[in-house]
Amino acid sequence: MPNQVDRFAGASSSLAFKSPCRLAATSNITLLGYQTIDGVLPTSSDHEVLRRILVTGQSDAAENGIYLMSETAWVRTKDFDGSNDFIRGTRIYVWGGSAASGAYAVTTTITPTSFVVDEDDIAIGIVTAEIGAAGEDGDDGVNGADGVTPTFAIGTVTTVSSGLSATVALNSTSTNAYTFDFGIPKGADGVGAGTVTGVSAGFGMDFTTITSSGSVAVNAGFTNAVGGAI
């Protein structure tokens, strides 16, 4: 706890928790003058509570602690300037700034009878939340109602040109009923039978060519059964 002199000077925090600080300086800084800390620049017109700065990252760890920012050299606040003001586990909450706000704690073991402020190192780190053990699983919920089985039907089936892909499209739908139309490509056209010659049956006909389109080219004229020309 703060001693009697500290109380007369306005200190009101205990060993467990300190009055909140506005900002935290987590890297080494010069403890002199007004300067931007974590994106915020306090000014001389700010109340003292807005100029409380938690310092945690000094190269000389003996300089860590809570300070009052001013235009001259910073001084430790009355609740953090004596060996009886803090112990291992003392918490300091920082409420401002863009990245370094949060709860901090003293991690150095302090022996008040031998610890010397400004000479012995003070380690202060941010407090991270621990995840507790998982709770027991809850009871299973009630099963939902059975769903309705959908029905499917074939609608219109059409033939599309050879070489195209088959198609399927949703024609209509109602509650859990669906009708689909299909397009099926036809096969490729067949190839002509080639040349047929020397065909005679009753009336002699000499077919020289049957084309791929199915037309017939006749080479000779018609003859009757006895070889007479028609």
C-alpha positions in Angstrom: 0.0 0.0 0.0 1.2 3.6 -0.5 2.8 5.0 2.6 1.4 8.0 4.6 3.4 10.5 2.6 2.1 9.0 -0.7 -1.5 9.3 0.6 -1.1 12.9 1.4 0.3 13.4 -2.1 -2.8 11.9 -3.6 -2.0 8.2 -4.2 -5.0 6.0 -3.8 -4.2 2.6 -5.2 -3.3 -0.6 -3.4 -0.6 -3.2 -4.1 -3.1 -5.4 -6.0 -4.3 -2.7 -8.5 -3.0 0.6 -9.6 -5.0 3.5 -10.9 -5.3 3.1 -14.7 -2.8 4.6 -17.1 -3.8 6.3 -20.3 -1.0 4.9 -22.4 1.7 2.2 -22.4 5.2 2.7 -23.8 6.4 -0.8 -24.6 9.7 0.1 -26.3 12.7 2.1 -25.1 11.9 5.9 -25.0 13.5 9.0 -23.6 11.7 9.9 -20.4 11.6 13.6 -21.2 9.0 16.0 -22.6 5.7 15.6 -24.4 5.8 12.9 -27.0 3.5 10.6 -29.0 2.9 7.3 -27.2 1.1 4.5 -29.1 -0.5 7.0 -31.5 -1.5 9.6 -28.9 0.1 12.9 -27.9 -0.7 14.1 -24.4 -0.4 17.9 -23.8 0.3 20.1 -20.9 -3.4 21.1 -20.7 -4.4 17.5 -20.0 -5.3 16.5 -16.4 -2.7 14.4 -14.6 -4.9 11.3 -15.0 -4.5 11.7 -18.8 -0.7 12.0 -18.5 -0.2 8.7 -16.6 2.1 6.6 -18.7 3.0 3.0 -18.1 6.6 2.3 -19.2 7.5 -1.3 -19.8 10.2 -1.5 -22.5 13.2 0.4 -21.3 16.7 -0.8 -22.2 17.5 -0.2 -18.5 14.7 -2.2 -16.9 15.2 -0.3 -13.7 13.5 2.7 -15.4 10.2 0.8 -16.0 7.1 1.8 -14.1 4.4 4.4 -14.0 5.3 8.0 -14.9 3.7 11.4 -15.2 4.4 12.9 -18.6 5.6 16.5 -18.5 7.6 19.1 -20.5 10.7 18.3 -18.5 12.1 15.0 -17.1 9.3 12.6 -16.3 8.9 11.6 -12.6 7.4 8.4 -11.2 3.8 8.7 -9.9 3.3 8.7 -6.2 1.8 5.2 -6.3 4.8 3.7 -8.0 7.9 5.5 -6.6 8.7 3.3 -3.6 9.6 -0.3 -2.9 6.4 -0.6 -0.9 4.2 0.5 -3.8 4.2 -2.7 -5.8 5.0 -6.4 -5.7 5.0 -9.3 -8.1 1.5 -9.5 -9.5 0.5 -5.9 -9.1 -1.9 -5.1 -11.9 -2.0 -1.9 -14.0 -4.7 -1.3 -16.6 -4.0 0.8 -19.7 -7.1 2.1 -21.4 -5.9 4.3 -24.3 -3.7 4.0 -27.4 -4.0 2.2 -30.7 -2.3 -1.1 -29.9 -0.9 -1.4 -26.4 -4.0 -1.1 -24.2 -4.9 -3.9 -21.8 -4.0 -5.3 -18.5 -0.4 -5.5 -17.3 1.3 -6.9 -14.3 4.6 -6.7 -12.5 6.5 -9.9 -13.0 9.6 -9.2 -10.9 9.7 -10.6 -7.4 10.0 -7.6 -5.1 11.5 -7.8 -1.6 10.6 -4.4 -0.1 13.3 -4.6 2.5 16.1 -4.9 -0.1 14.6 -3.6 -3.4 15.8 -0.2 -4.5 13.6 1.8 -7.0 15.6 3.2 -10.0 18.4 0.7 -9.3 16.8 -2.7 -9.4 15.1 -4.0 -12.5 11.3 -3.9 -12.8 9.7 -6.3 -15.3 6.2 -5.5 -16.4 4.3 -7.6 -18.9 0.8 -7.7 -20.5 -1.6 -10.2 -19.0 -2.9 -12.8 -21.4 -6.2 -14.6 -20.8 -6.0 -18.3 -20.2 -8.6 -20.6 -21.7 -10.3 -22.7 -19.1 -11.1 -26.4 -19.4 -13.9 -27.4 -21.8 -17.3 -28.0 -20.2 -19.3 -31.2 -20.5 -21.4 -31.8 -23.6 -25.0 -30.9 -23.4 -27.9 -33.2 -23.9 -28.8 -34.2 -27.5 -31.6 -32.1 -29.0 -34.9 -33.5 -30.3 -34.9 -34.9 -33.8 -36.6 -32.8 -36.4 -39.6 -33.9 -38.5 -39.0 -36.2 -41.5 -38.6 -34.3 -44.8 -40.8 -34.9 -47.9 -39.4 -37.1 -50.6 -39.2 -35.2 -53.9 -40.5 -36.6 -57.2 -38.9 -36.2 -60.6 -40.5 -36.5 -64.1 -39.3 -36.3 -67.7 -41.0 -33.6 -69.7 -40.2 -32.9 -73.4 -37.5 -34.9 -75.2 -36.3 -33.3 -78.5 -33.7 -34.2 -81.0 -30.9 -31.7 -81.6 -28.4 -31.4 -84.4 -25.6 -33.9 -84.7 -22.4 -32.9 -82.9 -24.2 -30.8 -80.2 -24.1 -31.7 -76.5 -27.0 -33.3 -74.8 -29.0 -30.8 -72.7 -31.2 -30.9 -69.7 -33.3 -28.1 -68.3 -35.7 -27.6 -65.4 -39.1 -27.2 -67.0 -41.4 -26.7 -64.0 -41.4 -27.1 -60.3 -44.0 -27.3 -57.6 -43.8 -28.4 -54.0 -41.2 -31.2 -54.0 -42.0 -32.1 -57.7 -39.7 -31.3 -60.6 -40.0 -31.8 -64.4 -37.0 -31.8 -66.7 -36.8 -31.4 -70.5 -34.0 -33.2 -72.4 -32.3 -32.5 -75.7 -30.7 -35.6 -77.3 -28.3 -35.1 -80.3 -29.0 -37.3 -83.4 -26.3 -39.5 -84.9 -24.1 -38.6 -87.8 -25.4 -39.0 -91.4 -24.6 -42.4 -93.0 -22.1 -42.8 -95.9 -23.3 -43.8 -99.4 -23.3 -47.4 -100.5 -20.8 -46.9 -103.3 -21.0 -48.2 -106.9 -23.4 -50.9 -108.1 -23.0 -52.3 -111.7 -24.4 -55.0 -113.9 -27.8 -55.4 -112.4 -30.4 -57.0 -114.7 -33.8 -58.3 -113.7 -36.5 -58.5 -116.3 -35.7 -55.1 -117.5 -32.0 -54.6 -117.6 -30.6 -51.5 -115.8 -27.0 -50.7 -115.5 -26.5 -48.6 -112.3 -23.1 -47.0 -112.2 -23.3 -44.8 -109.0 -25.4 -44.5 -105.9 -24.4 -41.3 -104.2 -24.2 -40.5 -100.5 -27.4 -38.6 -100.8 -29.2 -41.6 -102.1 -29.6 -40.5 -105.8 -29.0 -43.0 -108.6 -27.1 -42.3 -111.8 -28.1 -44.7 -114.7 -25.4 -45.6 -117.2 -27.4 -47.5 -119.9 -30.9 -47.4 -121.1 -33.7 -49.7 -120.2 -33.9 -53.0 -122.1 -36.7 -55.5 -122.2 -36.4 -59.1 -121.2 -35.2 -60.2 -124.6 -32.7 -57.5 -125.0 -34.8 -55.0 -126.9 -34.2 -51.3 -126.1 -37.0 -49.3 -124.6 
